[in-house]
Amino acid sequence: AVSAAGGRLGAAGAGAEGERAPREGRILALCSGPGGIPKFPLERAEVQELGIVGDKHRFRLHGGRDRALCLLSIEEVRSLERDGVPVAGPGTFGENVLTEGLDFRRLAPGDRLALGDPESPVLIELHDVREPCRTLCSLDKRFPDLMLGRSGFVARVLRPGLLVPGQPIRWLGPPARSESGA
């Protein structure tokens, strides 16, 4: 099976947890902005139910509870750079959280991640694959199509808190059946 992000899943669809997704990564950058792109790196970020405090969105369909955070991996950014897309730094693509180490091709909507301090992490749930919008055309005329399959995820915040670059990210898997209403 193939995940919505284009990655391979284990043989039984979602696959065994150990086969499906990496366990750890780290926060490379946290970004916020007045709306649109780019967003700008922060030294620290307070994350609430609607995302990073102070982060704004230009369009009604951006943001909200289910799209509170936009996550992108440095591995995806490097792939876009190899295709000739200019990258000015963290936040270029409008991401709030730039990660390193998690294989986004193996993540799926519904997966939960713990970000930050292991004793009191910010908990998020991947809501959907990020749908690249036309705003990105200002970076490269091949967008949004060029970004398909490597656009990251949007996520809802389950437990707010404070984040700083360099902190760990841990994959927790999908919610337990009792939590998801199944």
Secondary structure, DSSP 8 states (H G I E B T S, - for coil): -B-TTS-B--TTTT--HHHHS-SEEEEEEEEE-SSSS--EEES-EEEETTEETT---SSTTS-SGGGSEEEEEHHHHHHHHHTT----STTTT--SEEEES--GGG--TT-EEEES-TTS-EEEEEEEE----GGGGGT-TTTTGGGTTSS-EEEEEEE-EEE-TT-EEEEEES--HHHHT-
